[in-house]
Amino acid sequence: MSRIVIVDDESIFRKGLRKMIAELDPQWEVVGEARDGYEALQLVEEQLPDAVLTDIRMPRMNGIQLQQLLRERFRDMLCVVISGFDDFIYIQQSMRQGAMDYLMKPIEREELGKVLSQLREKVQVGQRLQADPANAVKSHREEHRIKQHVSEHLITALLRGSVNDADLELLQSIGIVFQHPYFACMVIKLDKSSIGSERYNRADPSLFQLYIQQLVQEVLSRRVNGYCFVMSETEVAALINIPDRGQAMVDIREIGESIRRQMTSLSNITVTIGIGQAVEGFKAIAESYNEAEIALLHRLIIGGDKVIAYGEITRDDRLYSELSSSSWELLEQAVHNGKRELVAEAVQTFVSELCSKAYSPEVVHQQLCKLLLHYYETAGKLGITKEWLGSKDMKAVLFHICSISSREELMEACSLLLVRLAACIAENVAKPERDPIEKSIRYIEQNYANALTLKEVADAVYLNAAYFSTLFKQRMGKSFIERLTEVRIQEAKRRMAQTDQKIAAIAEHTGFANIRHFNRVFKNETGMSPKHYRDQLQAEANSKIK
């Protein structure tokens, strides 16, 4: 007797389908029912059925995502997809995932009977090919174990930065090999406006993501060593393995443009793509992924149907060039020092000056989005994003800000956000950190503007200076001075791109003893003088305006 599992979020439909199967073909046994993809995966692992009959529209994990995982974990599992969605393009995409057939709701008895018969024939052929059923079950379970582990670490561990050597061995065991030392992440999101609300609302969102994932993977396979997968119903991510940081990033941007153009020409929809910077090693992948997410958020500012590279944001994006540096410095100091009582006053000053100098409401919204994105990145670096925003999504926060047309309401909304951030920063500083190196990094990032010494930082984490120096180099792969210089140069570059401060003032505010020292160190780190760097940013910004 052949065994089948039914997956649908409607209990009545599952019962009706079970009854129809029993009446149409008694050689089929329904060995279980599941309400969504998560329950179905567990059920399939326990029962190892011959086939799965699954709906597309379900909460948590839908039928398309389930189908992808079944294809990965149980190579011989037969799958039939059921849905009320009748767009042939997306039916075709489902079939490309390996579905044997596709049934439309309401299901016709004759059609279901025909599909059950075809399924049974395929099961019987497979059984004849399996000389040893015991080994087949063992193989299924072993493949499931490996695929499950790999999937988890590809989608979560690699992007969240928590991989280990055993995970990498599992990747290699199924043929996923990263030959090059550098990685870059790409996040691709559908521009819903290109579809129209009516078409999007009647479609299954996961089908759009599946289509995007397949097109992106096809492009990557022709050009680079890369893997693309659906992260959620709204997001597709790609991990690209590259041999170097230089020309490869130019190539990745061009690949992004190619994906964007093909998406429009082939399907008449548009996507926006965020690209993180190239990083070295598996443990740094999360950094590139986070940068890609941040880059993608900038479509709220510059519009959709674009490729946005994280490394280009500041060149195009002078955050406070129209404002005096004093209002920005006042707000920055209040937030980072956790001075909640001063934040509201600083926000009022900042918003008031912005509104008085802006030439349109759009400019005000854009500048405030940039301000909040800056603090979103700051919160991410401090690991307090969830504490700051709670269950809110940053995109929703930005959309809300852009819907406000009153200066007073803008001040109130921004004050609430930044006062909360200041409180989270203050709480974070007060928490004892068990890891002295992590604590030292926080100390450097908060005090880089001062004349920091190795002994001062070692004392702050209660370690002997010599031991701290050795431990820091072992853990970070660079010396204390190298890390301090890196932080200072990063902040100097940000200020040159986003403020109108003079270079001498920037040198002073980023911890350099004098302008000559700053010029020398900056050129050593970047290959150009501070003035040349700022002139280049200005020239690139002007060329884009033209």
PyMOL commands that set and color helices and strands:
alter all, ss='L'
color gray80, all
select helices_A, chain A and resi 11-24+37-47+63-73+88-96+109-129+133-160+165-173+192-194+197-202+205-223+246-267+282-297+299-302+310-312+314-316+325-336+340-357+361-382+385-389+394-402+407-430+436-447+454-460+465-476+480-498+503-509+515-526+530-545
alter helices_A, ss='H'
color red, helices_A
select strands_A, chain A and resi 2-7+28-34+51-55+78-83+101-104+182-190+225-230+236-242+271-275+279-280+307-309
alter strands_A, ss='S'
color yellow, strands_A
deselect
rebuild
show_as cartoon
